[in-house]
Amino acid sequence: MYLSSDDKANNDNFYSNQLLLHTSIIFAFLQRLLISAVIMNRLPTLDPHVLTIADLKEAACHDMPKMYRDYYNEGAMDLITLKDNEAAFNRYKIRPRVMINVAKIDLETDIFGIKPSSYAWTRTSRWRIGNIARSSKSERVYGIISFCDKSSGRCDRSGHGQPIFHAHFDDQGQSGIQWWTLILITTDKVTAAGYKAIFLSVDVPVLGQRLNEHKNKFELPEGLEWPNLTAVGEGLEYDATIEWHTAIPWMRSQTKLEIWLKGVASPEDVALAIQHKVDGIMISNHGGRQLDGVPATLDSLRDCASVAKGKIPIAFDGGVRRGSDIFKALALGADVVFMGRVPIWGLAYKGQQGVELAVKILMAELRMTMALAGCRTVKEINRGHLAVLKGDGVLCKL
Ligand SMILES: Cc1cc2nc3c(=O)[nH]c(=O)nc-3n(C[C@H](O)[C@H](O)[C@H](O)COP(=O)(O)O)c2cc1C
């Protein structure tokens, strides 16, 4: 067949177009292969609607009446400390180390005489005691607060710890009865082991001012009871008279459990806690619900850790929403990291399943952060893994 030069040119064009088409099909195919390989490698999606704790909060709060939503999510006065608790984590950058074999990541820590994963929950009410997230081989730690609407006695097999949960004092003539906020620390193997420690909330001599409760005319749901406080009766008052030299010896006389102070935020008080031989401190500002204007707990942790380190174990809470937040708190000296609102959002989203989802998300995020930062164990995480950006934009190692 004869081809004119025009035909030839057209033909050449046709073939080169065909070649281009085939090449791009092959390229697209290879690209798909590559993408699916990457996709195969990504973390499993636990819930298509909830990939992060931020998603969990949104899902949990979507249909929640404003009165309850604000009660859980807001805090004292202008919410400055509340917001700073979360913002503080973004002020720290992670300094990753590479070429370290991170095929095996161990999340366990060593505290309360057990080996839980390095974070835990504090809970306030409607808690299904000792009944969540048993899937992990390591124990999880929970705090059961005196306000809990389940009786602490229901899961107490240890024979000690129970009486102090009802700690209250006659106020010698004034009206009302004074009492302390206590949190019993337990684990998911609680039925066998009993309580591990008792946390005394030392940041509540009086209650902070939470404006949302006034604006929304907050009321507790009908029928909610506090079975742990039945002995206290009407006219409950916080104990504004609480002091180091009376409270700690009295608690020691009442319980064999470890005694921890929750709500310590200044190095001077860390030194006093060591002096009074308490078993541990929790750096906390009550999730921004007490004194607005105090530092973010992450900043307090950095301030307090040098006094505490090696002398007294440090628990930490406030604003933790990601696995990388847990990493940063551990790097700044926390031995164990607690969360308050996260399990509440989990419960509101899907009950027990929602709390388990939160646990899994945070476990996966912490494991990934540790691997990418070059840390195989919790003990390997240290201040050297953190930096801050100075005002002039220069990265500064801690
Ligand atoms: C609704 C609600 C009620 C709380 N009640 C108490 C309490 O009675 N005693 C206490 O020590 N802490 C209480 N907390 C504070 C938590 O124990 C914890 O310190 C705080 O929530 C941690 O901050 P996060 O929520 O940002 O994790 C409460 C927190 C929330 C959200």
The ligand as a MOL file (V3000), in Angstrom:
LIG
                    3D

  0  0  0     0  0            999 V3000
M  V30 BEGIN CTAB
M  V30 COUNTS 31 33 0 0 0
M  V30 BEGIN ATOM
M  V30 1 C -17.6320 16.5540 83.3000 0
M  V30 2 C -16.3780 16.4950 84.1150 0
M  V30 3 C -16.4510 16.3490 85.4950 0
M  V30 4 C -15.2860 16.2770 86.2610 0
M  V30 5 N -15.3590 16.1030 87.6250 0
M  V30 6 C -14.2250 15.9710 88.3450 0
M  V30 7 C -14.2670 15.7540 89.7560 0
M  V30 8 O -15.3250 15.6950 90.3560 0
M  V30 9 N -13.0910 15.6100 90.4300 0
M  V30 10 C -11.8810 15.6710 89.7910 0
M  V30 11 O -10.8400 15.5340 90.4300 0
M  V30 12 N -11.8180 15.9090 88.4640 0
M  V30 13 C -12.9490 16.0510 87.7380 0
M  V30 14 N -12.8800 16.3000 86.3970 0
M  V30 15 C -11.5560 16.5130 85.7760 0
M  V30 16 C -10.9840 15.2020 85.2450 0
M  V30 17 O -10.7450 14.2980 86.2950 0
M  V30 18 C -9.6720 15.4610 84.5130 0
M  V30 19 O -8.7420 16.0510 85.3950 0
M  V30 20 C -9.8230 16.3480 83.2890 0
M  V30 21 O -11.0320 16.0730 82.6230 0
M  V30 22 C -8.6470 16.1270 82.3520 0
M  V30 23 O -8.7210 16.9680 81.2490 0
M  V30 24 P -9.2570 16.4610 79.8120 0
M  V30 25 O -10.7310 16.3350 79.9310 0
M  V30 26 O -8.8340 17.5450 78.8850 0
M  V30 27 O -8.6030 15.1310 79.5300 0
M  V30 28 C -14.0310 16.3750 85.6220 0
M  V30 29 C -13.9660 16.5240 84.2330 0
M  V30 30 C -15.1190 16.5910 83.4800 0
M  V30 31 C -15.0080 16.7680 81.9910 0
M  V30 END ATOM
M  V30 BEGIN BOND
M  V30 1 1 1 2
M  V30 2 1 2 3
M  V30 3 2 2 30
M  V30 4 2 3 4
M  V30 5 1 4 5
M  V30 6 1 4 28
M  V30 7 2 5 6
M  V30 8 1 6 7
M  V30 9 1 6 13
M  V30 10 2 7 8
M  V30 11 1 7 9
M  V30 12 1 9 10
M  V30 13 2 10 11
M  V30 14 1 10 12
M  V30 15 2 12 13
M  V30 16 1 13 14
M  V30 17 1 14 15
M  V30 18 1 14 28
M  V30 19 1 15 16
M  V30 20 1 16 17
M  V30 21 1 16 18
M  V30 22 1 18 19
M  V30 23 1 18 20
M  V30 24 1 20 21
M  V30 25 1 20 22
M  V30 26 1 22 23
M  V30 27 1 23 24
M  V30 28 2 24 25
M  V30 29 1 24 26
M  V30 30 1 24 27
M  V30 31 2 28 29
M  V30 32 1 29 30
M  V30 33 1 30 31
M  V30 END BOND
M  V30 END CTAB
M  END
